[in-house]
Amino acid sequence: MKKTEVKSQYFASVHKLPLSRFIDCLIDGDLSSLIIEGKPSEEELAQAWETILDEYQELLGSGDAEFKQFLSTCKELTGLQSKYNKIALLLNVLENVGLVEEFATQVRRLINKNLKFDIKQGEQYKRDIKYCQGVLRSLHLQISIKEKAVEAIQKSNPKKGRAMTRLDFQTILVNLSDFSGYLLTDQITVADYCTRINRYNQYIQSNPKKAK
């Protein structure tokens, strides 16, 4: 009996993504939390996460400049990691198995260079592989720099003096629950979470004594 192939489904918008899964992605870097069912590619998840971060920043409005910088850097880091992993996977086949034209085409697109990858020209083929390995080393360095930038931003808040944690989100949810008059959990959507934060901040700005 032929198995029915499960179509991949994953969250790609803050309007449906539960806050709990957003936290998994943001704090742990676990993009598999975006998966609803099936096996979406790493590239699909990375693109979805970039979209989610864009929407998140937009919904926060003016917000906290430092946190927006953090989100922007996270987005750049995710893009670099996705590109590195994709090239490394394709290059492994081209180097150890041989020429697969479809893979060679994808590598050319990813590195934006029209390499020949002509298996009949052995030395030139090796030079093309070596060039791609150089691209991977460069990407690895860029990833390392971005990772340090993310860590620096996380630790730069003088009030916390540490990286963001799940507890930080939980504390905000408690404050929002008190403000709303009923319990809010991390199962609300990210869009709902942003909306409530904006309303809470507007209220505090209009009633500065309440913030004391």
Buried (B, 14 or more C-beta within 10 A) or exposed (E): EEEEEEEBEBBBEBEEBBBBBBBBBBBEBEBBBBBEEEEBEBEBBBBBBBBBBBBBBEBBEEBEEEBBBBBBBBBBBBBBBBBBBBBBEBBEBBBEEEEEEEBBEBBBEBBEEEBEBEEEEEEBBEEBBEEBBEBBEEBBEBBEEBBEBBEEBBEEBEEEEEEBEBEBBEEBBEBBBEBEEEEBEBEBBBBBBBBBBBEBBEEBEEEEEEEE
